[in-house]
Structure formats: structure tokens, C-alpha cells
């Protein structure tokens, strides 16, 4: 049990005439905890960006680009990489701004607003990752099926309605798995932020 939990437990035992005093003691701890949570969100997003860059450098070799060129998606892939980096950096900047806003806030109402903004930003980020990854998965599946020599035998026998159905099912499964991973990584932090928000609102400083 940390300092905040002990203070809240002690507060509940006190006389009802002293809520404002204890509330003023609890608020800085809630502020510190919220700031720490958002800092971790910021650090995780940076680590994720760095990991993506490293994987792209390691995996995007000559064979990869030859395959991409063979299915006529070289230009699209370069644009996708560039946009992906730009959008991810944009979210990293937003996470940093949310961290700075929470770290420097001086009122309970401002802290609650910043917590809500942070939760909303993280949710938008997860939606962006899952939706964009799902769309790319489907597009690359269809183009590989159309142009990759490995699928030439399949193309001659496969009904394209079935092919699209297979692509959609694969995309949905991939998106659900990806959503689960991000929900696991960021979900715990968001739930902690939500608890802090409810606690600050209950204090009504």
C-alpha cells in the first residue's frame, strides 16, 4: 500500500468536519501519480517508435524491396512509411504535451481536464494503429495475391469473392490481435488514470 492509499484510508477514519484539509493533502499525490502515468505513456510511445524504425531498417532489405516492387507497391510503401513516422511523431509530441500539462497543473479541475484529454489521445492513437494496420494488411494481401508468382496457381483457381473474404477475415483477426496487444500495453495505464480522475472528482477540492 503506497503513501496515497494510506492517506486515503486515514482520511476515511477522520471526522467529517475535516474533508478539505485531507483533500488538500491527497491532491498533490494524485497529481504526482497522474504525471508518472502519463510519463510512462510518453516513454512507451518513444520506445515503440524506435522499435519500428529499427525493425524497418533490419527487415526492409533488398529482397523486401524487390518483392514490394514486384507487387507494384514501392511508391505506396515509401509514402506509407513516411506518413507512419510523421503521424507517430505527432502522437509522441501530443503525449509529451499532455505530460507537461499534467505536471504543471495547479488545480483539480485542470488536472481532471488534462486526464480526460490524455485518455482521449491514447484512445485515438490505438484506433489509428489498429485501423491503419488493418487496411495495410488487407491491401498488401490483395496485391500479393494479384501479382506474386507464388500465388499464380491459386489465382487461376480461386474465386475473387472468396479471396476478398479470406483477406477480410485475415485482416479482422490481425486487427483484433493488434488491438489486444495495445489494450494490454496502454489499458492498465488508462485504468489507473481513470481511477485518479474519479478520486479527484470525489474530493471536490
CORRA-V790795 format. One line per field, one symbol per residue. ss: DSSP state (h for helix, s for strand, l for the rest). burial: + if it has 16 or more other ideal C-beta (glycine too) atoms within 10 Angstrom, else -. Layout:
ss: ???
burial: ???
This chain:
ss: llhhhhhhhhhhhllhhhhhhhhhhhhhhhhhhhhhhhhhhhhhhhhhhhhhhhhhhhhllhhhhhhhhhlllhhhhhhhhhhhhhhhhhhhhhhhhhhhhhhllllhhhhhhhhhhhhhhhhhhhhhhhhhhhhhhhhhhhhhhhhlhhhhhhhhhllhhhhhhhhhhhhhhhhhhhhhhhhhhhhhhhhhhhhhhhhhhhhll
burial: ---+---+--+----------++--++-+++-+++-++++++-++--++------------------+--+-+---+--+---+---+--++-++++++-++--+--+--++-++--++-++--++--++--++-++++++-+++-+---------------+---+---+--++--++--+---+--++--+--++-++--+--
